């Protein structure tokens, strides 16, 4: 694993964006696995900035997103399709027909998951998977469990995740209780993985995930077994991990 401890959120975002941009330049038709949440927003802003400057080109890029709430339509401003359009896709020259998010309106969970697995396989897998990191170690919506989930599956969101996400909705009652998400095996099958983390409140879980035991109780810990993982964080998020690595 490679670790980059950056001065602040802006520097973290710039470093993460540079890794993604490098992949796009080296392989213009790459498949990017994308994530939502507050942490990657700065990374997407930087990519849009570089696109507008003529430094990168999204014309041949394909994308697959980690997850989507079950039951939300694409035009709901809290859906992850809406998030991706608003933060990236609407601002670059990507072909939206080549951007994929799990179908949150598919009521048949087995079908929704099988369809999404088939899409990922049809692309030949993911070249670079971008991840955030939840306070409980979740990646995508892979919550702490007694086992690592494999492929795309439907999850019941934990009370902690619902609590963390309620700020985006009118009330806690409006937060969906289920979501479709890539499984840990699908994430691990990506050729490379990029994790972005920010803030002092992530310091404990960063240290636990990347310097602690590998356990499904901390889903992100499985990334320790991947051959090409880069973790980019600001000083606040990386502080405890850096202390452990210095010993």
N, C-alpha and C positions, 0 to 999 in steps of 0.2 A: 504494500500500500504506500502511496505517496501522500504526504501531508503538506499543505500550504497554510501557514498562519499569517493572515493579512492584517494590516493595520486597522481597518474598519470595514463596514458593510460595502461601501462604494468600491474599495480595493478588492474585496472578496468577489463582488459582482463582475468587476473588470477581468479578474483572473479566470473566473469560471467561463465567462463569455469568450475569452481568448482560446480556451481549450476547445469549446464547441466550434468556434470559427476555424480553428486549425483543422479540425475534422472535416468541415465543409470544404475547405480549400483543397485538402489532400484527396477527398473523395466527394465530388460535387453531387453525386446521387446517393449520398449516405442516408441511412435510416436513423433518425434521432428519436430516442424515447424521451418524452417530456413530462414535466411535473408541474403541479399547480401549488398554490399556497403563497404566503407573503415573501418567503425567502428568495425564490427565483425571479421575482419581478424585476429587480435591478439587473439581473443577468439578461433578461429579455429586452429591457430598455437599451442596454449597451449593444446588443445584437442589432436592434432596429437602428440605432445611431450609426453603426458601421455599415449597415445596408444603405442607409441614406447617403453615406459618404462614398458609396461605390466600392467598398472594400470587400464585401461578401455578397453572394448570390444564392437565393433560395429556390431558383427555378426548378432544379432537379431533386430537391430534398423531399424526402417522405418522413412523416412523423407518426408515432403512436403514443398516446397518452397513457399514463399509469392507471387512471381510474376515472370513474364518473358516479355521481349519485344516482341511485335507482329511483325513478319516478319523476325526474326533472327533465323538461324539454330543453332543447338546445338554446332556445331564445330566453330561457330563464336566466336572469343576471347572476345567479349563484351556481349555474351549471358549469362544469369544467370546460365544455366546448365554448361557452360564452367567454370564460376567462381567457382561453387561448386565443380566441379571435380578438378580444379586446387588448390583450397585452403583447401579442406577437403577429398573428396571422393577417390581421387587417392592415398591418403596417409594412409588410414585405411582399415580395413577388412570389410567394409560395402558391402552388396549386392546391386549393382547399380540398379538391377531390383526392389528394394524396395525403391528407391529414386525417387521422383516425382517433376516435375516442369511443370507449364502450357505449353501447346503445342503452342509455338510461331508461328509455320508454319501452324496452322489451320486457314484458312482464314474466316471460318464461326464462328464469335464471339460467337454466342449463343451456338453452339456445343462445342467449346473449353471450355467455362465456365461451361456448364452442365456436361461435361466429368470430369472436375477437381473437381467440387462439389461432383460428385459420388465417385471419388477416395477417397476423404477425409472422406466421410460418410462410405465407405466400411472398413476403418481402425478403425472406432469407434471414430473418432475425434482425436484431437491433445492433447497430454499430456503436452507438454511445447512448447510455441511459443516464439521464439526469434525475437525481433524487434529492428530496429534502429529508429531514429527519424529525420525527415526532418526539414529544417529550417522554413518551414511554418506549421509544425505540422503534416505532412503526415506520415502515417504508411503504409508500402507496397507502392502502388501507389494510395492510397485513399487520394485524394487531397482535399483542402478546398472546401466546397460545402454548399448547403442549406439543405442537409439531409445526414444521414449516410447510405452508401451503405450496402447492406446485404451480399450477397454471391459473389462468383467470378464473375467479370465483366470486360468489356473492357473499358479502360479509355483513354481519350485524355490528353496527358501530358501537363502540364502548361508551359508557357515560362520560368518560374523560374526553374522548374525541368529540362527542356531541357538545360538551361544555366549551371546548376550545373553538368549535366552529359556529356557535350560536351568535357570535358577534357579527357574523355576516348576514344573519336573517332577522326578520322582524321580531321573532321570539324563539325560545328554545323549541317550542312545539312545532315550528316550521322547519326545523332541521330534519332532513331525511334520516331514517333509522337504518337504511341499508345502502350499500354501494357495490359496484362491480370494480374489481381491482386485479391487476396482474398479480400472479403469485410469485413467491420467492424464487422458484426455479426459473420462471420466465425472466425475471430480473437478472439472475445469475447467468443466464444464457447470453446476455448482452456481451459483446466483445470487449467493451470497456464501460466503466461506471464512474460517474462524477457526482459526488455528494456535496451539497452546499449547506452550510450551517452558520447561523448568526445569533448573537446575543448571549448574555451571561446565563440566562435561564436554560440554555442548551449544554452548558459546560459539563454537567454531571453525566448526561446521557451520551455525549460524545465520547467521554472517557470510558464509560461502561461498554458502549457498542464496539469501540475499536481497540480497546486494551483489556477488555474483560473476557469472560468465558463465552464461547459460542453456544447460544441457547435460544430456542424459539420464544422464550419469555422476553428476549430483546431481539426482535426480528432482524434489525440491521446488523447484528453481530455476525450473521452468516456471510456478510461481505468480506470478512477476514479470510475467507476461503477462495475468493475470486482472484484471478491472476492479474487483473489490471483495474485497480480502484484508485481514484484520486479524491481526496477529501480537501475541500477548500473552505476555510472558515475565517471569521474575524478573530481578533485576539481574545475577545470575551468568551466566545464559544469554544475556542481551542485551548484555553488556559490550563485546564486540569489534565487534558491529554498530553500537552507539551511537558508538563511537570512529570508525568509518569514516564514519558519517553526519554526524559533527561536523566532519569535515575539509572 
